[in-house]
């Protein structure tokens, strides 16, 4: 029985629901807003129609399950429904769910509505074919992974910790460790030639665009000169008795700065050069290097590698500054040390830690991990694939005994959080084979 057509249509339909956190519609029954809630309702209706048992967790998560027949062990396959804001630069509508010859397009196709639907149909395969399951196998869907992961902490508090879990939200063959994830919140006041500035869309997204208004109209020629000399993409125009400076970057996941270009940092560079502005200079010098050099945070530690630092959101208005910064740090350095380093670099600014998810490192010799690794190698014929350390943040931070398993190989480009996110239809088919085999094996361990 083939599920390819159903998977393609399911991914497309789910992408059409713009499941972005919406503070204005948050309520007791919709803790992440109306849009995420609509996604949960869609999934629940589909699962009930297909004859699954569905367990609800007060708007934070859903679990769709097959009961175990011989043991009390539980295997969770964990996905998230929420997505980041689409940002700029799309050639197709981000929530259109367009299906072309080779691809399904839209925000969330990779991160992670595509993998969610593929693992759903892997569970449906197990049910339809009466695959023997000693252990309970659950598909667990959360609604706030991109912000706080409190959805999965809520789920774990209510449902308990699974014996093993994987999330299809990383790299193959398996990500058995993840760097720590910090969110710094920065506030302060500082005199500046900047009347206002808005940059970035989300903490864990490399800023795709930034706009500033400068008080001095006489500086137009100098700003144009610096912008052109720098090679940045942008515009300088007069608007409402001020100069409007726009810089365009490239969105990417904050853990992979090499895939993007931070428009906010580039805008600060233009302002500090053209306007000789001390605030822009201070912020630029701190955040110009995506690996923390400017902040004195240039760590590169075995086995996890380099720290990354992303000025995700910056807002300036009437000399009042707020910023949100994403930092992925390796095992071997602590968040307290990093906070002090940032304080030293930024002087009089107030710095608080919004969240701190410590580095995780699973036992690579675990029998569950061995099943995943063996399954991947057997199905793909990639017998040389080695377990990885990831800079991404997945539900393994919020749910014990959880590792990341796909959906990308090490060589494939990371389109999550970028414009024109898409998933190849051929990959949907291939992933189904990997996840189906892995879930069947874990269910019968």
C-alpha positions, 0 to 999 in steps of 0.5 A: 500500500503506497501512501505517497499521494496522501503524504504529499497532499497532507504536507501541502494542506498543513502548510496552508495553515500558518501555524505561527505563534500569535500572542493576540489570540492566546487563551487558556485553551489556545496557549499558542494562539488561534493559528497553532490551535487550528493546526492541532484541530486539523491533525486531530480530525485526520487521526480520528478519521483514520481510526487512531486514539488521540490524547490531548494535552490542553492545547500544548500537544497531541499524542496519536498512539498505537498501544503496546501488546507485551510491555509497558515501554513507550517510544515517542516520535516527536514533531512540532506543528509551529513554524517561524515567521516567513520573512522576506525573499520568497518567490512563492507564497510561503503558506500556499503549499504549492506542489510543483513537479518535484517539490512541495513548497512553503514554510514548514515543509522541512521544519517540520510539517513534512517530517511530521506527516511522513512519520504520521503515515509510517504510524498509519502503515503500522496500524493498517498492516497490523505490525506487531508492537511490543511497545507503545508507539506514539506520534507526539506533536507540540505547538511551541518548539520554535520559541520556548519548548514549554509545550514539550515540558508540559507534555512530559510533566503530564505523560511522563518520560518515554523509554526512548524518543526521536525527533525528525528535526536534525541530521542523519544518520543520527544527532546524538548530541546538541550544543546548548542554546541561550537567549540573551535579552539586552536593554539599555539607553545610548545616544545615537544618530539613529532615530529608530531601527527595526531588524530581524524576525525571530531570535533563532533566525538570521536577520533577513532585513533591517531598516533604520531612520537617521536624523541628519538628511545631510548625510545622504551622500555619505550613506550612499557611498558607504552602502555601495562601497560595502557591497551590501544590498540596500537603499538610502532614501529621504522619508519624512525629514529623515534618511531611511536606510534599508539593508537586505540579508539572507535568512537562515537558521541561527545555528548555521550562520554560514548559510545566511547573511545578517542584515541587522549587523550589516546595517549597523556597519553602514551606520557606524562607518557613515555616521561615526555613530558610537552605538552602532559601532559598539553593537557592530563590533560585538556581533560582526562575527557569527562565532563570537569573536567580537564578544570574546566568546570564540570557543571551539571545544571537542566534541561539539565544535564552535560557538555561534552568536546571532543578533536575532532582533534589534529595536532602537527608538529614541535612544532606547535599545532592546535586542534578543540574541541567540547563542549555541554553545558547546559542552565545556563552557557555561552560560554564566561565563558567556553572560559575563563575556557579553557584559564586558563587550557591551559595557553599560547594557543590561543583559538577562538570560531569557532561556538556557537549554544546556548541551545534551549528549546521549550514549552513542552505544544505546541499543535504541540508537543502534537500531536507528543507526543500523536502520538508516544504514540498511535502508539507504545503503550508506554504511559509512554514515557516522553519528553527529553533534548538532548546533540545532535545538530540538525537543531533545532539550525538553524531553529526556531520552530523545535524539534527532534522527534526520530528515537531512543528510550532512551534505544537504542544504538547510532550508529551514527558516529560509525563504523558499523552504521546500521538500523534494517529493522523492525525498518524501518517499525515501524518508517514509521508508527510513522512518517506517522501518525505524518505527517498526523496529523500535516498536518491537524491541 
